[in-house]
């Protein structure tokens, strides 16, 4: 496995979401994302900071009619399905399922189109900066991906390449304590058994639905909810405890 590391720096006024971080130095976020296929992905992001900043983030991320976060000059018509997984005075966790990636040139869309299947993305936001770490199966098309998204970046966003190399560390935490409803667990277990998460995939949602005697939409929904719960548990274990 290889990792690609880079950082984006945003000028004020370029991106509504990053403006909240720029105006609130104590606000941070960590995310993990997976490209399901060439046309959709899921993103779970954990924001930590003052309640007033989280209110702004929630509005931008979840309410229709609000300015969207976009990193490229081209208009993105991908369909976003936001869900709030957790909200407290100091924490907001959102799940974002994005489909129709072919209609835009976001980092997620370019990675889905250009990089080998199975990409996992970690990212951290703070101040005017967003750091990315992509775990990829090989270096195939990495240079093409990086050059393409640099060409498409909005004015006011600059990219700094970190490195492309072997994975020297990848945080791992047991998720055995994450509680899933039995129907989600059984569907997830079947998907793993049938090779749904292998690269290339050894089965499809339609085949899983037929074997489960369930509608395709139900299988898809259960897997998405299970993935969201597991990712939320993963991010929670990555967050250091607050200082006493």
N, C-alpha and C positions, 0 to 999 in steps of 0.2 A: 504494500500500500504506500501511497505517496500523499504528501500534504502540501497544499498551496496556501500561503499566508500573504495577506495584503491588508492595507488600511485605506479607508476613505476619509477625507476631511471636508466638511461642509461649511461654506460661507453662510452667514446669517441671511435668512430670507429665501434660501434655496429649497428647503424641505421642511414642511410644517412639523413633522415629528422630531427631526433633529434640532429644530429651533427650541423646542421644549427642553431638550438636554442642554443646549447652549445657555439658556436662561436659568437653569437650575443645576449647578455643578454637583450637587449631592445625588442627583438622579442617575441611576445606572440601569442597564439591562443586560441579560444574557439570553441567547436563544439557541435552539437546535432545530434543524430543518432536514427534511429528507425529500428528495425528488422521487415521487412515486413512479412517474414515467415521463415521457417527453412533453406532456401537456398538463401536468398537475403536480402540486407539492403540498406538504403541510409544514407549518412553522409554529413552534411553541416558544413564546417569549415571556420572560419573567422580568418585570419592572419593579425596582425598589427605590422609593423616595417619598417626598412629601405628598400628602393627599391631594393638594391643589394641582401638582404636576401630574399625578396619576389620573385625575379627572380629565385633564387635557388630553393625555395619551388615550384614555378610553374613548373620548369623543372622536378623535382622529381615526383610531383603529376600528371602531365599531359602529359609528353612526353614519347613515347615508347622507349624502349632500355635503359632507365635510371635505376639505382639500385632501387629496390622497398623497401618500408618500411615494415619490418616484425619483429614480436616480438617473434616468436617461431622458434625452430630448424627445424621443418618440412617445406618443400617447399610448398608454397601456389600457387595453380593454379586457384584461383578464378578470374573471369573476371571482370575488373574494367572499368567503363565508366565515365571518369572525364569531368566536364563542369566548365568553369570559369563563375561565376555569376557576379563578380565585380572585377575591377582592377583599382587602383589609385596608385600614388607614395608611399602611406603609408598603403594601404589596399588591401588584396587579399581574395576573397570569392570563395570557390570551392564547387561544388556539386559532390559527388562520389556515383554512383549507383554500387553496388557490387553484382554479382550473382555467382552461383556455389560455395557457401560457403562450401558445403560438401567436397570440394577438399582441404580444409586447416584447420588449427587449430588456427587461429587468435582469439583474444578476441571476435571479432564480431561473428565468426563462432561457438565458444564454447558456447557463450551466446545463440545463436539461437538454438543450439542443446540441451543444458542442462537446460536452464531456462524456466519458464512458458511463453507462448506467451504474446506479448504486452510490451516487454522491451523497455524502453527509456533510452538513454545514454547521459550524459553530460560529457565533458572532457575539461581540460585546460592544455596547454603546456607552459613551460617556462624553460629556461636554460636546464638542463639535466633531467627535471622532467615532468611527465605527470600524472595528477590527474584525476581519474575516479569517476563518480557517476552514479550508475545504479538504475533506478526506476523499481521495480518488483512487481508483484501482490501478491506474497507470498514468503516464505522462501524455498519453494520446490526446492531441488537440488542446492541451493546456495553453500553449502559446497563442493559438488561434483564439481561444476563449478570452484570454487576458487582453490581447490587442483589440479585439472586437468591442469589449465593454468599455475599454479606455476611450475608444473612438466615439462611443455613444453617450458618454457621461455628460450630464448637464453642465453648462457653464456655472462655475462656483463650487464644483465638486472635483477634488483632485485625488488621484490614486497613487499610493506608494507601495511598490512591490516589496514584500518581505523576503520569502524564499520558497523554492520548490525543492523538496527533498524527502528523505525517508521519515516516516512517522517515528519521532523519538519518545513521545509520550501521548497517551490518550486516556483521559480520566475515565475510570471504571468504578461503578458502584452497583452493588447488588440491588435489584428491583424486586426481590422476592416479597418484600413487605407491601408492595403496591396492591391494593385491593381492587379487583375487577368483578363486575357482576358475572354470574356463571355463564350467561349466554354470550357475553363478550369473550370470556376466557375460552369457551369451547370453540367459538368461531376462530379465534386467534390460533388456538392449538391446531385446528384443522388446516389453517392457512400455512402454518409452519411445516406441518407434516407433508403437505402436498407441494411444497416448494414455492409458495407464493412470494417469499422474500429472498429466493435465490436469484442470482444474476447469471444468465438470463432467467426469467421466471419460468417455472415448470408447470404453472397452472394459471387460470384466469379467474376473475370474479364470477363470470358466468358459470364456469365449471364448479367453483366452490358453492355457488348458489344451487346448482342442480344437485350436487351431492348432499347439501344440507336440507334440501327441499324447502328453501326459503327464497323470497324475492331477491334479486340482485341488489336492489337498493338497501335491503335490510342487512345483507352481508357487508356491503360497503360501509354502512353507517356503524355497524358494530366494530369493524376493524378501525375505523377512524376514531371512534371513542376510546377504544383500547389503546391505540397509539398515543392519543392525547394524554391519557392517564399515565401511561408508562413514561412518556417524555416529561410530564410534569413532575413525576417522582424523581426522575433523573436530574432535572434541573434543581429540585429542592435539595438533593444531596450534594450538589456542587456548590451551593451557597454557603459561605462560611458563617458561623454563628455570630450574632451581634455582640459587640463588646459590652461587658457589664460595667 
